[in-house]
Amino acid sequence: MSLMQKYFDNEFIGQQKSKLLELRREVMNKIHASDKEDIAVPPEEMIEEGDIAQTFLNQELSFELRERELRRLREIDAALAKIEDGTYGICEETEEPIGKKRLEKMPWTRLSIQAAEQEEREGRQYIGTQKVG
């Protein structure tokens, strides 16, 4: 029996998996839509220097938003992998179960609230699957 099965019933895990898959679809759709809209710069928009600067600022913002969505996608994929390997819902720092309410609100979370607060106090954070700081 995995730790996940010890702390969470199959119905809860099934609901979380469905939620994660739906979030994944939403993120993928958002990334796909922004790929088509934001990268291309029609020549008619580049008339004056101010227009050019604004266009580049808009593109930079779009790239930052896309990077944020890609990070979220990596977190969602990691959570789905944890469901498959039986470690979903277990804090990566304390190896204790993460509260159900926290998982319902943030189904991709890797840390219990206590561990997340400790990470924040220490100025560390997870980026993708790597702990930094």
N, C-alpha and C positions, 0 to 999 in steps of 0.2 A: 504494500500500500504506500503510495507516495504521500509526501507531506500535504500536497494539494488536496488529495482525497481525504486525508485525515481531518482537515479543517473546513472543507467546502463540499457541499453536496453536488451531485451531477446536474441538478436543475439550475443551481446558481452558476456553475461553470458554463453550462449551455447558454444561459442568458448572456453571460459576459462575452462568450465567443461570438454570438450573434451581434452584440453591440459593437465589438471590435471589427467584425467584418463590415458592418454598416459604416462605421467611421472610416475604415480603409477605403471603401467605395467613394465616400464623400471627398476624402483627401485626394484620391486619384482623379476624380472628376474636376476638382478645383485646380489641380496641377495641369491637367490636360487643357482645360479652358484657358488658363493663363498662358500656356505655351502658345496658343494660337493668337491671343489678343495682344500680348504685351511686348513681345520681342521685336516684331517687325516695325520699322519706322518708315511710313510712306514719305516719299520725297516731297510731296506737297506740304507736309507738316514742317519741313526744315526751311523756312523762309528767312527768318531773322535769327540773330545770335540768341536772343531771349527764348525763342521757340526751341532752338536746338538744345539750349541748357535745360529747359523744362522737360523736353523729351528725354534727355539723358537722366535727369533726376527721377522721372517716372519709371524709367527702365530699372534704375538702381533699386528703387523701392519695390518694384515687381520681383527682382531677383532676391531681395531680402525676404519677402513674403514667401516666395517659392522655397527658399532654403528652410524657412520655418516649417513649411508643410512637409518637406522631405524629412526633417528631423522627426516630426510627428509620425510620419509613415514608418520610419525605422523603429520608433517606440511601439507602434501598434503591431508591426511584424514581430518584434521581440516578444511582446505579450502573447501573440498567437503561438509562437514557438514554445513558450513556457507552458501553455495549455497542453500542447502535444507532448512535451517531455515530463509533465507532471509537477512543474515547479511554479506554476502560476499562483499569484497571491501570497508568495513567500518573500519577505523583505530580503534584499540582497546584502544588507549590512548586518541585520540581527538574526536572520534566518527564522524569524518568528512570523506568524501569519499577519498579513495586512488586514485592517478592518474592512468589513464588507461595505460599509457606507463609503469609505475612501475609494474602494475598487469600483463601486457603482458610479461614483462621480468621475473618477479618472481610471478607466479600466486598463490603461497602459502603464500605470504607476509601477515602479520597481521598489519603492521604499515605503515603509510604514510612516505615519505622520511624525513619530518621534525621531526616526532616522533622517527624514527629510529636513526637519527643523534643525537637527544637529549638523547636517551637511550645509545648510544655509548659514548657520552661525559660524562654521569654519570656512565659509567662502568656497566650498567645493561644489561641483555639480557633475552630473553625468551628461556626456555628449555622445549620442549614439549608444554604444555598448561600453564606452571607456569612461572611467572616473578620472576627472581632471582636477588639479589644484591641490 
